């Protein structure tokens, strides 16, 4: 007998249960979630080029793009509704001078009202943390004059119950890796270290690069050495990851860095069998071994913050999918749940 998935979650009925301890589809402390086959991400699928100026502005369903208004070209046949079973995280992209704080109001799959705020930073894509099933309105606080902003959806999906740990993951019924991998060692010898030569290796899996570690095998001397992680044949640096070996540093000294910007950023992405490596600046002498942290299914657990805010993580957790959504790939995720609070902490709603 195939599993029957609950799919009736009315927009205007709040089905949130505080401290919920039982659900028929939770077995022991595990749940198997069918996440659907969502359409491809669309960075301006909800609001496209709406005005962000030096005065407060607001936008509603009347301003939706046709990809979100329930029309024949819309993401779903219901105006304002996201296609993924338990919602998707949103993105915001401003124009060159944008510095505005934006606040999105909507609902999760249970019908809980929710709000999320993001701060624009020029044309950088800002990734939201919270999984919206319905999007209602957008408020843009005053900032730089004569800018615009796009709002759309990403490849990070919501989960139905408060998640603590991923135990399995499939795409079109094919079992996929889900455990974090420390790839390496990537060996940077003395010649490469001193010359700043890029050292390439082959990534064993697809995923997001979220950190790296180093240990000196020859003492760092003469000058500081600054190194980064790169992806691809063109050696594009992963934004937010840097290790500096200061002069002098002894053999055996370990160092590490984790992403200081959003893990969902495109520079963090590496494909299976794609090049991933270390790029140094050629400062000083030394040699080192490196491990690069790759998350095939970039998972954020349900947020435990007692008092939620407009910038906290999703209360039930989210997953950034290994293979990008395209409308045909179906996803399933098995995970450990918080059996003392299945629906998680109440969403922030201002």
C-alpha positions as CSV (number, residue, x, y, z in Angstrom):
1,X,0.0,0.0,0.0
2,X,1.4,3.4,-1.0
3,X,1.7,6.1,1.6
4,X,-1.2,8.7,1.5
5,X,0.2,12.3,1.9
6,X,-1.9,14.9,3.6
7,X,-2.5,17.7,1.2
8,X,-5.5,19.7,2.4
9,X,-4.2,22.8,4.3
10,X,-6.6,25.7,3.8
11,X,-5.0,29.1,3.6
12,X,-7.3,30.8,6.1
13,X,-7.5,28.1,8.7
14,X,-4.6,28.0,11.2
15,X,-3.9,24.3,11.9
16,X,-0.8,24.9,14.1
17,X,-0.8,22.8,17.3
18,X,1.6,24.0,20.1
19,X,3.6,21.2,21.8
20,X,2.2,18.6,19.4
21,X,3.4,15.1,20.3
22,X,1.5,12.8,18.0
23,X,1.0,12.5,14.2
24,X,-0.2,9.4,12.4
25,X,2.6,9.6,9.8
26,X,5.4,9.9,12.4
27,X,6.8,6.4,13.2
28,X,8.8,6.4,16.4
29,X,10.8,9.6,16.0
30,X,11.0,9.6,12.1
31,X,9.0,11.0,9.3
32,X,9.2,10.4,5.6
33,X,8.2,13.6,3.8
34,X,7.2,13.7,0.1
35,X,8.3,17.2,-1.0
36,X,6.7,17.1,-4.4
37,X,8.2,18.0,-7.8
38,X,8.5,21.8,-7.6
39,X,9.1,24.1,-10.5
40,X,12.5,25.7,-11.1
41,X,13.5,28.6,-8.9
42,X,12.5,32.1,-10.1
43,X,14.2,35.1,-8.6
44,X,11.5,37.5,-9.7
45,X,8.5,35.2,-9.8
46,X,6.4,37.0,-7.2
47,X,7.2,40.7,-7.6
48,X,9.4,41.9,-10.4
49,X,11.2,45.2,-10.3
50,X,8.9,46.9,-7.8
51,X,10.0,50.3,-6.5
52,X,12.4,50.7,-3.5
53,X,13.0,54.4,-2.8
54,X,13.7,56.9,0.0
55,X,10.2,56.5,1.4
56,X,8.3,53.5,2.6
57,X,6.5,51.5,0.0
58,X,4.1,48.5,0.0
59,X,2.9,45.9,-2.5
60,X,0.1,43.4,-2.5
61,X,-1.5,40.7,-4.6
62,X,-2.5,43.4,-7.0
63,X,1.1,43.7,-7.9
64,X,2.0,40.0,-8.4
65,X,3.8,39.0,-11.5
66,X,1.7,36.8,-13.8
67,X,3.8,33.8,-12.7
68,X,2.2,34.1,-9.2
69,X,-1.4,35.4,-9.8
70,X,-3.2,32.2,-10.4
71,X,-3.4,32.7,-14.2
72,X,-2.6,30.2,-16.8
73,X,1.1,31.1,-16.6
74,X,1.2,31.1,-12.8
75,X,3.3,28.8,-10.5
76,X,0.0,27.3,-9.2
77,X,-3.7,27.8,-10.1
78,X,-4.1,29.6,-6.7
79,X,-3.0,33.2,-6.6
80,X,-0.2,33.8,-4.0
81,X,0.5,30.1,-3.4
82,X,3.9,28.4,-3.6
83,X,4.0,24.9,-5.3
84,X,6.2,22.9,-2.9
85,X,4.2,20.8,-0.5
86,X,5.4,22.5,2.6
87,X,6.5,25.8,1.2
88,X,9.7,27.2,-0.2
89,X,12.2,29.8,1.0
90,X,12.2,33.2,-0.8
91,X,14.9,35.4,-2.3
92,X,15.2,39.1,-2.6
93,X,17.4,40.9,-5.2
94,X,17.8,44.6,-5.3
95,X,19.3,47.0,-7.9
96,X,22.8,48.4,-7.6
97,X,22.3,51.0,-4.8
98,X,19.7,49.1,-2.8
99,X,20.1,49.0,1.0
100,X,16.5,48.7,2.1
101,X,15.0,46.4,4.8
102,X,12.1,44.5,3.2
103,X,9.4,42.5,5.1
104,X,7.4,39.8,3.5
105,X,4.1,38.7,5.1
106,X,2.4,35.4,4.3
107,X,1.5,32.0,5.8
108,X,3.2,28.6,6.2
109,X,1.6,25.4,5.0
110,X,-0.4,25.1,8.3
111,X,-2.0,28.5,7.7
112,X,0.1,30.3,10.4
113,X,0.7,33.9,9.7
114,X,4.4,34.7,9.4
115,X,6.7,37.6,8.5
116,X,10.3,37.6,7.4
117,X,12.7,40.6,7.0
118,X,15.8,40.8,4.7
119,X,18.2,43.6,4.1
120,X,19.1,44.3,0.5
121,X,22.7,44.7,-0.5
122,X,23.0,46.0,-4.1
123,X,22.5,43.2,-6.6
124,X,23.4,40.4,-4.2
125,X,20.8,37.7,-4.0
126,X,19.6,37.6,-0.4
127,X,18.3,34.2,0.6
128,X,15.4,33.9,3.1
129,X,15.4,31.5,6.0
130,X,11.6,30.8,6.4
131,X,9.5,28.5,4.3
132,X,6.4,30.3,2.9
133,X,3.4,28.4,1.4
134,X,1.4,31.6,0.8
135,X,2.8,35.1,0.1
136,X,0.5,38.0,0.8
137,X,2.3,41.3,0.9
138,X,5.7,43.1,0.7
139,X,6.7,46.2,2.8
140,X,9.9,48.1,1.8
141,X,11.3,50.5,4.3
142,X,12.9,53.8,3.1
143,X,16.4,53.6,1.9
144,X,18.4,54.7,-1.1
145,X,16.4,56.5,-3.8
146,X,15.4,55.1,-7.2
147,X,16.0,51.4,-6.7
148,X,14.0,48.3,-7.4
149,X,13.6,44.8,-5.9
150,X,12.7,41.4,-7.2
151,X,11.1,38.7,-4.9
152,X,11.0,35.1,-5.9
153,X,11.5,31.5,-4.7
154,X,14.6,29.3,-4.2
155,X,15.5,25.6,-4.2
156,X,15.3,25.5,-0.4
157,X,12.1,23.7,0.8
158,X,10.2,23.5,4.0
159,X,9.4,20.4,6.1
160,X,6.1,19.4,7.7
161,X,7.5,18.6,11.2
162,X,10.3,20.1,13.3
163,X,13.4,18.4,12.0
164,X,16.5,17.5,14.0
165,X,18.6,15.3,11.7
166,X,18.3,14.0,8.1
167,X,18.5,10.2,7.8
168,X,17.7,9.6,4.1
169,X,17.0,11.5,0.9
170,X,15.9,10.5,-2.6
171,X,15.4,12.2,-6.0
172,X,13.0,10.3,-8.3
173,X,13.3,7.3,-6.0
174,X,17.1,7.3,-6.4
175,X,19.0,7.2,-3.1
176,X,21.2,10.3,-2.8
177,X,24.0,11.2,-0.3
178,X,22.9,13.2,2.7
179,X,25.8,13.1,5.1
180,X,28.3,15.9,5.3
181,X,31.6,15.0,3.7
182,X,35.0,16.3,4.6
183,X,36.7,16.1,1.2
184,X,40.5,15.7,1.1
185,X,43.2,16.0,2.0
186,X,44.0,18.5,-0.7
187,X,47.8,18.8,-0.5
188,X,49.5,22.1,-1.1
189,X,53.2,21.5,-1.3
190,X,56.0,23.9,-0.7
191,X,56.4,25.0,-4.3
192,X,52.6,25.6,-4.8
193,X,52.4,27.3,-1.4
194,X,55.2,29.8,-2.2
195,X,54.0,30.5,-5.7
196,X,50.3,30.8,-5.0
197,X,49.6,28.0,-7.5
198,X,46.0,26.7,-7.6
199,X,45.7,23.1,-6.5
200,X,42.8,21.2,-7.9
201,X,41.0,18.1,-6.8
202,X,37.8,16.3,-7.8
203,X,34.6,16.7,-5.7
204,X,33.2,13.2,-5.0
205,X,29.6,14.6,-4.8
206,X,27.4,17.6,-5.5
207,X,26.5,20.0,-2.8
208,X,27.3,23.3,-1.0
209,X,30.7,24.1,0.3
210,X,30.2,25.4,3.8
211,X,33.7,25.4,5.4
212,X,37.3,24.2,5.3
213,X,40.2,23.2,7.5
214,X,43.9,23.4,7.2
215,X,46.9,22.0,9.0
216,X,50.5,23.1,8.3
217,X,52.9,20.3,7.3
218,X,55.8,22.8,7.0
219,X,56.0,25.9,9.2
220,X,54.7,29.1,7.7
221,X,57.5,31.7,7.5
222,X,58.7,34.9,5.8
223,X,55.2,36.4,5.3
224,X,51.5,35.8,5.9
225,X,49.8,33.4,3.5
226,X,46.1,34.0,2.7
227,X,44.2,31.1,1.0
228,X,40.7,30.4,-0.2
229,X,38.5,27.6,-1.5
230,X,37.6,27.7,-5.2
231,X,35.2,25.8,-7.5
232,X,35.5,24.9,-11.2
233,X,38.1,25.1,-13.9
234,X,38.0,28.9,-13.7
235,X,38.8,28.7,-10.0
236,X,36.0,30.9,-8.7
237,X,36.5,31.6,-5.0
238,X,33.7,30.6,-2.6
239,X,32.6,33.9,-1.0
240,X,33.2,34.1,2.7
241,X,35.9,31.5,3.2
242,X,39.4,32.5,4.0
243,X,42.3,31.1,6.1
244,X,45.4,33.2,6.9
245,X,48.6,31.4,8.0
246,X,50.4,34.2,9.9
247,X,54.1,34.5,9.9
248,X,55.4,32.6,11.8
249,X,53.2,29.6,12.4
250,X,54.6,26.2,13.6
251,X,54.1,22.8,12.0
252,X,50.9,21.0,13.0
253,X,48.9,24.2,13.7
254,X,45.3,23.7,12.6
255,X,43.0,26.4,11.4
256,X,39.5,26.6,9.9
257,X,36.8,28.8,8.5
258,X,33.0,28.5,8.0
259,X,30.9,30.4,5.5
260,X,30.3,34.0,6.7
261,X,27.7,34.6,4.1
262,X,24.6,32.6,3.1
263,X,25.3,28.9,2.5
264,X,22.8,29.0,-0.3
265,X,24.9,31.4,-2.4
266,X,25.8,30.2,-5.9
267,X,29.6,30.4,-5.4
268,X,29.3,27.7,-2.7
269,X,27.8,25.2,-5.2
270,X,29.9,22.3,-6.5
271,X,28.8,19.6,-8.9
272,X,29.8,16.0,-8.7
273,X,33.2,15.4,-10.3
274,X,33.7,19.2,-10.6
275,X,37.0,20.8,-9.6
276,X,37.4,22.0,-6.0
277,X,40.6,23.3,-4.6
278,X,42.8,25.7,-2.8
279,X,44.1,29.0,-4.0
280,X,46.9,30.8,-2.1
281,X,48.3,34.3,-2.5
282,X,51.9,33.1,-2.6
283,X,52.8,34.8,0.6
284,X,55.8,33.3,2.5
285,X,56.9,29.7,2.6
286,X,55.3,26.6,4.0
287,X,53.0,23.7,3.0
288,X,49.6,22.5,4.2
289,X,46.9,19.9,3.9
290,X,43.3,21.0,3.6
291,X,39.8,19.4,4.1
292,X,36.8,21.0,2.4
293,X,33.3,20.6,4.0
294,X,30.7,19.7,1.4
295,X,27.0,19.3,2.3
296,X,25.1,17.4,-0.3
297,X,21.8,18.2,1.2
298,X,22.3,21.6,3.0
299,X,20.0,21.1,6.0
300,X,19.0,23.6,8.7
301,X,17.3,22.1,11.7
302,X,14.1,23.5,13.2
303,X,14.8,26.7,15.1
304,X,14.7,26.4,18.9
305,X,14.8,30.2,19.6
306,X,12.1,30.7,22.3
307,X,11.1,34.1,20.9
308,X,11.0,34.1,17.1
309,X,11.8,37.2,15.1
310,X,11.6,38.3,11.5
311,X,15.1,37.0,10.9
312,X,15.3,33.7,12.8
313,X,15.4,30.4,10.9
314,X,12.4,28.3,10.0
315,X,10.7,26.8,13.0
316,X,10.5,23.3,11.5
317,X,13.7,23.3,9.4
318,X,14.5,23.5,5.7
319,X,16.6,21.6,3.1
320,X,18.5,23.0,0.1
321,X,18.1,20.3,-2.5
322,X,21.1,18.6,-4.1
323,X,19.7,18.8,-7.7
324,X,17.8,22.0,-8.5
325,X,14.1,21.9,-9.0
326,X,12.9,21.7,-12.6
327,X,9.2,20.7,-12.3
328,X,9.8,17.0,-13.0
329,X,12.2,15.7,-10.3
330,X,10.3,14.5,-7.2
331,X,12.0,14.6,-3.8
332,X,11.6,12.6,-0.5
333,X,13.3,13.3,2.7
334,X,13.5,11.0,5.8
335,X,14.4,12.8,9.1
336,X,14.3,12.6,12.8
337,X,11.7,14.9,14.4
338,X,11.2,16.6,17.7
339,X,8.5,14.4,19.2
340,X,7.8,16.8,22.0
341,X,6.9,19.7,19.6
342,X,6.2,18.4,16.1
343,X,4.9,21.7,14.7
344,X,7.8,23.6,16.3
345,X,7.7,27.1,17.9
346,X,4.9,29.4,16.7
347,X,5.9,31.4,13.6
348,X,6.8,35.1,14.0
349,X,4.0,37.2,12.8
350,X,5.0,40.7,14.1
